[in-house]
């Protein structure tokens, strides 16, 4: 997803080259910055690496699963399965790094894979050296893997063997480096603890440099040609902008709850059955209804929506069935109702429980007889309309309470679809954030910037009582409240509401901590008093001047190294560079020689 940096570069223009021997330890992304991407949400049973959900799994359980798969499929098929699994993990992490640090030094980006691989607990990765040039198609790297989980579990199950056994980790290395490099880079394990060596040693080269890679590719079930990274690494990515014109809005989601509702929708779409969609306010009932219409055989006919709660009882009949001229005072001309306007298509009735009992009776007759009569009319009008109803309350309870007709309930409840609230489909939140950001950046002609890590962490744990509609509003509000090209933070999202509770994150010692947000909250509380004090000490004080001074002193303290200066201020390199250039243009910051 999008993150707090400048506009992302086009992957087609990405031609990395680098050498690990020329790489500074302070170059972003650093191990500390990568560790900050890992946080825990124990209240709802989720662990996140940036916007990807992770699992904390017992190594012995992984070993048991691995052993059973080997015994059921055989060594060769099991090796392919685990290699492909690792490849997918590496490709996803490559996407994370590319999107979160789009302007980082190429060698630092490649090195980040070793830190992530270590952070995720499969092995401690020690790079010996790596060098690459995408323009000439050259890559060569050598790494040591210490404490390989896969080797440990294989040794426990089978003892020392004659072949390397770190299949998942090899797949990860291939997926990560190939995703960044833009062509297939094959890694081979030339030493392995599963073969009795002290540690595992792997070598990576391009497929062309190795020559014979048929067996390697066979485990990946892939051809030698690799799609561009933006294609290869983004299956299921939501569209870049909201649909316009006659195209229907695209439903966005990948969670199990969302997929269950989507599959139910597809199953009923081609039938003429009446559909009842239930779910809390803001879950997207009308969007699902529109998608149902687009998937049906009625897609070329009208889709007409009516919110029953928005129409007074004395007008609902006229809205549904239409009016003949002279039917009542003020009826100066005939007017078709929603049923006639939806002829041949779909009529969506939202908040169906808001219909009065007389209105429910007339709707039931229209559904049963497939004909209507306008108010003041003298003839029956045949209608061919598919009705999709929606409710945010329990209709069975409404029937029991006597506020909803039982016979109408059974007429509507032919094929029910329950839409889950957003808090039950948290895996979809990153996809929705990304889609909303792109849409509103286009609508408001803003430069894409994204969310700070702190804001993303809070949103991934926020209960969203208003569901998808509330998330959409928060993102739109955040974009409006933030400066163009700058990341959206918590203060932009939650302006009048109570600030959500702190998420758990990993501190520098590998422990769960909430200190970072508590410090931020403390700073926010102290800010008014601090500003008042500064203003009294210096009548010419301004926020812009203070920022210019901080930027200058941080750059001087770090001897002109932008990345080091950025870390001093808790900023990314791109954010720091933006502020430096801004103050240099305004003449508030002296010219300082800087290095990457």
C-alpha positions as CSV (number, residue, x, y, z in Angstrom):
1,X,0.0,0.0,0.0
2,X,1.0,3.6,-0.3
3,X,3.3,5.0,2.4
4,X,4.6,8.4,3.7
5,X,7.0,9.3,1.0
6,X,7.1,11.0,-2.4
7,X,5.2,9.6,-5.4
8,X,6.3,6.1,-6.1
9,X,8.6,5.5,-9.2
10,X,7.3,3.6,-12.1
11,X,8.7,0.0,-11.8
12,X,9.4,0.1,-15.5
13,X,12.0,2.8,-14.8
14,X,13.6,0.9,-12.0
15,X,17.1,-0.1,-13.0
16,X,19.0,-0.9,-9.8
17,X,22.7,-1.4,-9.4
18,X,24.8,-1.6,-6.3
19,X,27.5,-3.3,-4.4
20,X,27.3,-4.4,-0.7
21,X,30.9,-3.3,-0.1
22,X,29.9,0.3,-0.7
23,X,26.8,0.2,1.5
24,X,26.6,2.2,4.7
25,X,25.1,0.7,7.8
26,X,23.0,3.8,8.3
27,X,21.3,3.5,4.8
28,X,17.5,3.1,5.0
29,X,15.8,0.8,5.4
30,X,17.7,0.0,8.6
31,X,17.0,-3.0,10.8
32,X,15.4,-0.6,13.3
33,X,13.1,0.8,10.6
34,X,12.1,-2.7,9.5
35,X,11.5,-3.8,13.0
36,X,9.1,-0.8,13.4
37,X,7.0,-2.4,10.7
38,X,6.2,-5.4,12.9
39,X,3.4,-4.9,15.4
40,X,0.9,-7.0,17.4
41,X,-2.8,-6.6,17.8
42,X,-3.5,-9.3,20.5
43,X,-7.1,-8.2,21.2
44,X,-8.2,-9.4,17.8
45,X,-5.6,-12.1,17.2
46,X,-3.6,-10.5,14.5
47,X,0.1,-9.8,13.9
48,X,1.1,-7.4,11.1
49,X,4.2,-6.8,9.1
50,X,3.4,-3.3,7.7
51,X,0.1,-4.2,6.0
52,X,0.6,-7.9,5.7
53,X,-0.9,-10.3,8.3
54,X,1.6,-12.7,9.8
55,X,1.5,-15.8,12.0
56,X,3.5,-16.7,15.1
57,X,3.9,-20.5,14.7
58,X,5.6,-23.0,16.8
59,X,8.8,-24.2,15.0
60,X,8.0,-27.8,16.0
61,X,4.5,-27.5,14.5
62,X,6.0,-26.3,11.3
63,X,8.3,-29.3,11.4
64,X,5.4,-31.6,12.0
65,X,3.5,-30.2,9.0
66,X,6.6,-30.4,6.9
67,X,7.2,-34.0,7.8
68,X,3.6,-35.0,7.1
69,X,3.7,-33.3,3.7
70,X,7.0,-35.1,2.8
71,X,5.5,-38.4,3.8
72,X,2.3,-37.9,1.8
73,X,3.8,-36.2,-1.3
74,X,7.4,-37.5,-1.4
75,X,10.6,-35.4,-1.2
76,X,10.5,-33.9,-4.7
77,X,6.8,-32.7,-4.6
78,X,7.2,-31.5,-1.0
79,X,10.3,-29.5,-2.0
80,X,8.4,-27.8,-4.8
81,X,5.5,-26.9,-2.5
82,X,7.7,-25.4,0.2
83,X,9.9,-23.6,-2.4
84,X,6.8,-22.0,-4.0
85,X,5.5,-21.0,-0.5
86,X,8.8,-19.3,0.3
87,X,8.8,-17.6,-3.1
88,X,5.4,-16.0,-2.4
89,X,6.7,-14.7,1.0
90,X,9.8,-13.2,-0.6
91,X,7.8,-11.6,-3.4
92,X,5.4,-10.0,-0.9
93,X,8.3,-8.7,1.2
94,X,10.0,-7.2,-1.9
95,X,6.7,-5.4,-2.7
96,X,6.7,-4.0,0.9
97,X,10.2,-2.7,0.6
98,X,9.7,-1.2,-2.8
99,X,6.5,0.6,-1.8
100,X,7.6,1.8,1.7
101,X,11.1,3.0,0.7
102,X,10.7,3.8,-3.1
103,X,13.7,6.2,-3.1
104,X,16.1,4.2,-0.9
105,X,19.6,3.2,-2.1
106,X,19.3,0.1,-4.3
107,X,21.9,-1.9,-2.3
108,X,20.1,-1.0,0.9
109,X,16.8,-2.2,-0.6
110,X,18.4,-5.5,-1.5
111,X,20.0,-5.8,1.9
112,X,16.6,-5.3,3.6
113,X,15.6,-8.8,2.5
114,X,18.3,-10.2,4.8
115,X,16.9,-8.2,7.7
116,X,13.3,-9.2,7.0
117,X,14.2,-12.9,6.6
118,X,15.9,-12.7,10.0
119,X,13.1,-10.7,11.6
120,X,10.5,-13.3,10.5
121,X,12.4,-16.0,12.4
122,X,13.4,-18.5,9.7
123,X,17.2,-18.0,10.0
124,X,19.8,-15.3,10.8
125,X,21.0,-14.1,7.5
126,X,24.6,-12.9,7.1
127,X,25.5,-11.4,3.8
128,X,29.0,-12.1,2.7
129,X,28.8,-10.0,-0.4
130,X,26.4,-9.1,-3.2
131,X,26.7,-7.1,-6.4
132,X,24.2,-6.4,-9.1
133,X,23.5,-4.3,-12.2
134,X,20.0,-4.6,-13.7
135,X,20.9,-2.9,-16.9
136,X,23.4,-5.5,-17.8
137,X,21.5,-8.3,-16.2
138,X,24.2,-9.2,-13.6
139,X,23.6,-10.4,-10.1
140,X,25.9,-12.3,-7.8
141,X,25.5,-12.8,-4.0
142,X,26.7,-15.1,-1.3
143,X,25.0,-15.4,2.1
144,X,25.3,-17.5,5.3
145,X,22.2,-18.7,7.1
146,X,22.6,-19.4,10.8
147,X,20.1,-21.3,13.0
148,X,17.9,-22.3,10.1
149,X,14.5,-23.4,11.4
150,X,14.0,-25.6,8.4
151,X,17.3,-27.4,8.8
152,X,16.7,-27.9,12.5
153,X,13.3,-29.5,11.9
154,X,14.5,-31.7,9.1
155,X,17.4,-32.9,11.2
156,X,15.1,-33.7,14.1
157,X,12.9,-35.8,11.8
158,X,15.3,-37.4,9.4
159,X,18.9,-36.8,10.6
160,X,21.8,-35.8,8.4
161,X,21.2,-36.3,4.7
162,X,23.0,-35.8,1.4
163,X,20.9,-33.0,0.0
164,X,20.2,-29.4,1.1
165,X,16.8,-29.0,3.0
166,X,16.2,-25.3,3.4
167,X,13.6,-25.2,0.6
168,X,11.3,-22.5,2.0
169,X,14.2,-20.2,2.6
170,X,15.6,-20.8,-0.9
171,X,12.2,-19.9,-2.3
172,X,12.1,-16.7,-0.2
173,X,15.5,-15.6,-1.5
174,X,14.5,-16.2,-5.1
175,X,11.2,-14.4,-4.6
176,X,12.6,-11.4,-2.9
177,X,15.6,-10.8,-5.1
178,X,13.8,-11.6,-8.4
179,X,11.0,-9.3,-7.4
180,X,13.4,-6.4,-7.0
181,X,15.7,-7.3,-9.8
182,X,13.0,-7.7,-12.5
183,X,14.3,-11.0,-13.8
184,X,14.8,-14.5,-12.3
185,X,17.6,-14.8,-9.8
186,X,18.2,-18.4,-8.7
187,X,19.7,-19.2,-5.3
188,X,21.3,-22.6,-4.6
189,X,22.2,-24.0,-1.2
190,X,25.8,-25.2,-1.5
191,X,26.2,-26.0,2.2
192,X,23.5,-27.0,4.6
193,X,23.2,-27.9,8.3
194,X,20.9,-30.7,7.1
195,X,24.0,-32.2,5.4
196,X,26.2,-31.8,8.5
197,X,27.7,-28.4,7.8
198,X,28.1,-25.8,10.6
199,X,25.8,-23.4,8.8
200,X,24.0,-23.0,5.5
201,X,25.7,-21.2,2.6
202,X,23.8,-20.0,-0.4
203,X,24.8,-18.4,-3.7
204,X,22.6,-16.4,-6.0
205,X,23.0,-15.7,-9.7
206,X,20.7,-14.9,-12.6
207,X,19.3,-17.8,-14.5
208,X,21.5,-16.9,-17.5
209,X,24.6,-16.9,-15.4
210,X,23.9,-20.3,-13.9
211,X,23.0,-21.8,-17.3
212,X,21.2,-25.0,-16.5
213,X,18.3,-24.0,-14.2
214,X,15.7,-26.4,-15.3
215,X,15.5,-28.2,-12.0
216,X,15.4,-25.0,-10.0
217,X,12.6,-23.6,-12.2
218,X,10.8,-27.0,-11.9
219,X,10.4,-26.5,-8.2
220,X,9.0,-23.0,-8.8
221,X,6.7,-24.2,-11.6
222,X,7.7,-21.1,-13.5
223,X,9.2,-20.2,-16.8
224,X,12.5,-18.5,-17.2
225,X,10.9,-15.2,-18.1
226,X,9.7,-13.2,-15.1
227,X,7.1,-10.5,-15.4
228,X,8.0,-7.0,-14.3
229,X,8.0,-6.6,-10.5
230,X,4.8,-4.5,-10.5
231,X,3.0,-7.3,-12.3
232,X,4.6,-10.2,-10.6
233,X,4.2,-9.0,-7.1
234,X,0.7,-7.6,-7.0
235,X,-1.9,-10.3,-7.5
236,X,-5.4,-9.1,-6.5
237,X,-4.4,-5.5,-6.1
238,X,-7.4,-3.3,-6.1
239,X,-7.8,-0.9,-9.1
240,X,-5.9,2.3,-9.0
241,X,-9.0,4.5,-9.1
242,X,-12.7,4.3,-8.5
243,X,-14.7,3.3,-11.5
244,X,-16.3,6.1,-13.4
245,X,-18.9,6.5,-16.1
246,X,-21.1,3.4,-16.6
247,X,-18.6,1.0,-15.0
248,X,-19.7,-0.4,-11.7
249,X,-17.8,0.3,-8.5
250,X,-15.3,-2.5,-7.8
251,X,-15.7,-4.5,-4.6
252,X,-12.4,-4.6,-2.7
253,X,-11.4,-7.4,-0.3
254,X,-9.5,-10.6,0.2
255,X,-10.5,-11.7,3.7
256,X,-12.3,-15.0,4.2
257,X,-15.5,-13.2,5.4
258,X,-15.5,-11.0,2.3
259,X,-14.8,-13.9,0.0
260,X,-17.7,-15.8,1.4
261,X,-20.1,-13.0,0.8
262,X,-18.7,-12.4,-2.7
263,X,-19.1,-16.1,-3.6
264,X,-22.7,-16.1,-2.4
265,X,-23.3,-13.0,-4.6
266,X,-21.8,-14.7,-7.7
267,X,-23.8,-17.9,-7.1
268,X,-27.2,-16.1,-7.1
269,X,-26.4,-13.4,-9.7
270,X,-27.5,-15.3,-12.8
271,X,-30.8,-16.5,-11.2
272,X,-34.0,-14.4,-11.0
273,X,-34.2,-15.0,-7.2
274,X,-35.0,-12.2,-4.8
275,X,-32.1,-11.3,-2.6
276,X,-32.0,-10.0,1.0
277,X,-28.7,-8.3,2.0
278,X,-28.2,-7.8,5.7
279,X,-25.4,-6.0,7.5
280,X,-24.6,-3.1,9.7
281,X,-24.8,0.5,8.4
282,X,-21.8,1.3,6.2
283,X,-20.8,-2.2,5.2
284,X,-21.5,-1.6,1.5
285,X,-25.0,-3.1,1.0
286,X,-25.8,-0.9,-2.0
287,X,-22.4,-1.6,-3.6
288,X,-23.1,-5.3,-3.3
289,X,-26.5,-4.8,-4.8
290,X,-25.0,-2.9,-7.7
291,X,-22.4,-5.7,-8.2
292,X,-25.2,-8.2,-8.2
293,X,-27.0,-6.3,-10.9
294,X,-23.8,-6.1,-13.0
295,X,-23.3,-9.8,-12.8
296,X,-26.9,-10.6,-13.7
297,X,-28.6,-11.0,-17.0
298,X,-30.3,-7.7,-16.3
299,X,-27.0,-5.7,-16.5
300,X,-28.1,-3.8,-19.6
301,X,-31.3,-2.5,-17.9
302,X,-31.7,0.1,-15.2
303,X,-30.5,-0.3,-11.6
304,X,-32.8,1.9,-9.4
305,X,-32.2,2.4,-5.7
306,X,-34.6,3.7,-3.0
307,X,-33.8,4.3,0.6
308,X,-37.1,3.6,2.4
309,X,-36.0,5.5,5.5
310,X,-35.6,8.7,3.4
311,X,-39.2,8.8,2.2
312,X,-42.2,9.9,4.4
313,X,-44.9,7.3,4.9
314,X,-47.4,9.3,2.9
315,X,-45.1,9.5,-0.1
316,X,-43.6,6.0,-0.2
317,X,-46.5,4.6,-2.3
318,X,-46.1,7.3,-4.9
319,X,-42.3,6.8,-5.0
320,X,-42.7,3.0,-5.5
321,X,-45.7,2.8,-7.8
322,X,-46.0,6.3,-9.4
323,X,-48.8,8.9,-9.7
324,X,-51.5,9.7,-12.3
325,X,-52.2,13.3,-13.1
326,X,-54.9,14.7,-10.8
327,X,-54.6,11.9,-8.2
328,X,-54.3,14.5,-5.5
329,X,-53.8,18.2,-5.1
330,X,-50.5,19.2,-6.7
331,X,-50.3,16.1,-9.0
332,X,-50.2,18.2,-12.2
333,X,-48.7,15.5,-14.3
334,X,-48.3,11.7,-14.4
335,X,-45.1,10.3,-13.0
336,X,-43.7,6.7,-13.0
337,X,-42.6,5.2,-9.8
338,X,-39.4,3.2,-9.0
339,X,-40.9,-0.1,-10.2
340,X,-41.6,1.3,-13.7
341,X,-38.2,3.0,-13.9
342,X,-36.5,-0.3,-13.0
343,X,-38.4,-2.2,-15.7
344,X,-36.3,-5.1,-16.9
345,X,-33.6,-4.3,-14.3
346,X,-33.1,-4.3,-10.6
347,X,-34.9,-2.4,-7.8
348,X,-32.8,-2.0,-4.7
349,X,-34.8,-1.2,-1.5
350,X,-32.5,-0.1,1.3
351,X,-33.6,-0.1,4.9
352,X,-36.7,-2.1,4.1
353,X,-37.9,-2.2,7.7
354,X,-38.7,1.5,7.5
355,X,-41.7,0.8,5.3
356,X,-45.0,1.2,7.1
357,X,-47.3,-1.8,7.4
358,X,-49.6,-0.5,4.7
359,X,-46.5,0.1,2.5
360,X,-45.3,-3.4,3.2
361,X,-48.7,-4.8,2.2
362,X,-48.6,-3.0,-1.2
363,X,-45.0,-4.1,-1.8
364,X,-46.0,-7.7,-1.1
365,X,-48.8,-7.6,-3.7
366,X,-46.4,-6.1,-6.3
367,X,-43.9,-8.9,-5.7
368,X,-46.6,-11.6,-5.8
369,X,-48.6,-10.4,-8.8
370,X,-45.7,-8.7,-10.7
371,X,-48.0,-5.8,-11.4
372,X,-48.6,-2.4,-9.9
373,X,-51.2,0.4,-10.1
374,X,-50.3,4.0,-9.9
375,X,-52.0,6.2,-7.4
376,X,-55.1,7.5,-9.1
377,X,-54.7,5.0,-11.9
378,X,-57.4,2.7,-13.3
379,X,-55.2,0.0,-14.9
380,X,-52.7,-2.6,-13.8
381,X,-49.1,-2.2,-15.1
382,X,-47.1,-5.4,-15.6
383,X,-43.5,-5.1,-14.2
384,X,-40.5,-7.3,-14.7
385,X,-38.2,-6.3,-11.9
386,X,-35.8,-8.1,-9.7
387,X,-36.0,-6.8,-6.1
388,X,-33.0,-6.7,-3.9
389,X,-33.8,-5.6,-0.3
390,X,-31.4,-4.6,2.4
391,X,-31.6,-4.2,6.2
392,X,-29.4,-3.3,9.1
393,X,-31.6,-5.0,11.7
394,X,-32.6,-8.5,12.4
395,X,-35.8,-9.1,10.3
396,X,-36.8,-12.2,12.2
397,X,-36.8,-10.1,15.4
398,X,-38.9,-7.4,13.6
399,X,-41.4,-10.1,12.6
400,X,-41.5,-11.3,16.2
401,X,-42.1,-7.7,17.4
402,X,-44.9,-7.3,14.9
403,X,-43.2,-4.4,13.1
404,X,-42.6,-6.4,9.9
405,X,-45.0,-8.6,8.0
406,X,-44.1,-12.3,8.2
407,X,-45.3,-13.1,4.7
408,X,-43.2,-10.2,3.2
409,X,-40.2,-11.5,5.1
410,X,-40.5,-14.9,3.5
411,X,-41.1,-13.3,0.1
412,X,-37.9,-11.3,0.4
413,X,-35.7,-13.9,2.2
414,X,-35.4,-16.2,-0.8
415,X,-31.6,-15.9,-0.9
416,X,-30.1,-14.1,2.1
417,X,-26.5,-12.6,2.0
418,X,-25.0,-11.4,5.3
419,X,-22.2,-8.8,4.9
420,X,-19.6,-8.8,7.7
421,X,-18.7,-5.6,9.5
422,X,-15.2,-4.2,8.8
423,X,-13.9,-5.3,12.2
424,X,-14.5,-8.9,11.1
425,X,-12.5,-8.4,7.9
426,X,-9.5,-6.5,9.1
427,X,-7.3,-8.1,6.4
428,X,-9.2,-6.0,3.9
429,X,-8.3,-2.7,5.6
430,X,-5.0,-2.1,3.9
431,X,-6.6,-2.8,0.5
432,X,-9.4,-0.4,1.2
433,X,-7.0,2.3,2.5
434,X,-5.0,2.0,-0.7
435,X,-8.0,2.3,-2.9
436,X,-9.5,5.2,-1.1
437,X,-6.2,7.1,-1.0
438,X,-5.8,6.7,-4.8
439,X,-9.3,7.8,-5.4
440,X,-9.2,10.9,-3.3
441,X,-5.7,11.9,-4.4
442,X,-7.1,11.9,-8.0
443,X,-10.4,13.7,-7.0
444,X,-8.5,16.4,-5.1
445,X,-5.5,16.6,-7.4
446,X,-3.2,15.8,-4.5
447,X,0.2,14.2,-4.5
448,X,0.0,10.6,-3.2
449,X,1.7,10.4,0.2
450,X,0.1,7.7,2.3
451,X,-0.2,7.1,6.0
452,X,2.4,7.2,8.7
453,X,3.2,3.8,10.2
454,X,1.6,5.0,13.5
455,X,-1.6,5.9,11.7
456,X,-1.7,2.6,9.8
457,X,-1.2,0.6,13.0
458,X,-4.1,2.3,14.8
459,X,-6.4,1.9,11.8
460,X,-5.6,-1.8,11.7
461,X,-6.9,-2.1,15.3
462,X,-9.7,0.5,15.2
463,X,-13.2,-1.0,15.7
464,X,-14.9,1.0,12.9
465,X,-18.4,1.4,14.2
466,X,-19.2,3.1,10.9
467,X,-17.6,0.3,8.9
468,X,-16.3,0.9,5.4
469,X,-18.1,4.2,5.1
470,X,-16.3,5.4,8.2
471,X,-12.9,4.3,6.9
472,X,-13.6,6.1,3.6
473,X,-14.5,9.3,5.5
474,X,-11.4,9.0,7.7
475,X,-9.1,8.7,4.7
476,X,-10.8,11.6,2.9
477,X,-10.6,13.8,6.0
478,X,-7.0,12.9,6.5
479,X,-6.1,13.8,3.0
480,X,-7.8,17.2,3.4
481,X,-6.3,17.9,6.8
482,X,-2.7,17.0,5.8
483,X,-0.3,19.0,3.7
484,X,0.0,18.0,0.0
485,X,2.7,15.4,-0.5
486,X,3.0,14.8,3.3
487,X,1.9,11.7,5.1
488,X,-1.5,11.4,6.9
489,X,-1.0,11.0,10.7
490,X,-3.4,10.4,13.6
491,X,-4.0,14.0,14.2
492,X,-5.4,14.3,10.7
493,X,-7.7,11.3,11.0
494,X,-9.2,11.7,14.5
495,X,-10.0,15.4,14.9
496,X,-12.9,15.4,17.3
497,X,-13.1,11.8,18.4
498,X,-11.1,10.2,21.2
499,X,-7.7,8.9,20.0
500,X,-7.7,5.1,19.7
501,X,-5.7,3.0,22.1
502,X,-2.0,2.3,21.4
503,X,-1.1,-0.8,19.4
504,X,1.6,-3.1,20.6
505,X,4.9,-2.9,18.6
506,X,8.4,-4.3,18.9
507,X,11.0,-2.2,20.6
508,X,14.7,-2.3,20.0
509,X,15.2,-5.2,22.4
510,X,12.6,-7.4,20.6
511,X,9.9,-6.8,23.3
512,X,6.3,-5.7,22.9
513,X,6.0,-2.0,23.7
514,X,3.5,0.9,23.5
515,X,6.1,3.5,24.5
516,X,6.4,5.2,21.1
517,X,2.7,6.3,21.0
518,X,2.7,7.2,24.7
519,X,5.6,9.5,24.0
520,X,3.8,11.0,21.0
521,X,0.7,11.6,23.1
522,X,2.8,13.2,25.9
523,X,4.5,15.5,23.4
524,X,1.1,16.5,22.0
525,X,-0.1,17.4,25.5
526,X,3.0,19.4,26.3
527,X,3.0,21.2,22.9
528,X,0.8,24.2,23.8
529,X,2.8,25.0,27.0
530,X,6.0,24.7,25.1
531,X,4.9,27.0,22.3
532,X,3.7,29.6,24.8
533,X,7.2,29.5,26.5
534,X,9.0,29.7,23.2
535,X,6.9,32.6,22.1
536,X,7.6,34.5,25.3
537,X,11.4,33.9,24.9
538,X,11.5,34.9,21.3
539,X,8.7,37.2,19.9
540,X,9.8,36.3,16.4
541,X,9.3,32.6,17.0
542,X,7.5,30.5,14.4
543,X,6.9,26.8,13.7
544,X,8.6,27.1,10.3
545,X,11.7,28.7,11.9
546,X,11.9,26.0,14.5
547,X,11.6,23.3,11.9
548,X,14.4,25.0,9.8
549,X,16.6,25.1,12.8
550,X,16.0,21.4,13.7
551,X,16.7,20.4,10.1
552,X,19.9,22.4,10.0
553,X,21.3,21.1,13.3
554,X,20.4,17.5,12.5
555,X,22.2,17.7,9.2
556,X,25.3,19.3,10.9
557,X,25.3,16.8,13.6
558,X,25.3,13.9,11.1
559,X,28.0,15.4,9.0
560,X,25.7,16.0,6.0
561,X,24.3,12.4,5.9
562,X,20.6,12.8,5.0
563,X,19.6,9.3,6.2
564,X,21.3,9.8,9.6
565,X,19.8,13.2,10.0
566,X,16.4,11.9,9.2
567,X,16.6,9.3,11.9
568,X,17.6,11.9,14.5
569,X,14.3,13.6,13.8
570,X,12.2,10.4,13.4
571,X,11.6,11.1,9.7
572,X,12.2,9.1,6.6
573,X,15.0,10.2,4.3
574,X,12.5,11.4,1.7
575,X,10.5,13.4,4.3
576,X,13.8,15.0,5.6
577,X,14.9,15.8,2.1
578,X,11.6,17.5,1.4
579,X,11.9,19.8,4.4
580,X,15.5,20.6,3.7
581,X,14.7,21.7,0.1
582,X,11.7,23.7,1.3
583,X,13.7,25.7,3.8
584,X,16.6,26.2,1.4
585,X,14.2,27.7,-1.1
586,X,12.8,30.0,1.5
587,X,16.3,31.0,2.6
588,X,15.7,29.8,6.2
589,X,18.3,27.1,6.0
590,X,22.0,27.6,5.1
591,X,23.3,25.6,2.2
592,X,24.8,22.4,3.6
593,X,26.7,19.8,1.7
594,X,24.9,16.5,2.1
595,X,25.4,12.8,1.3
596,X,22.9,10.1,0.8
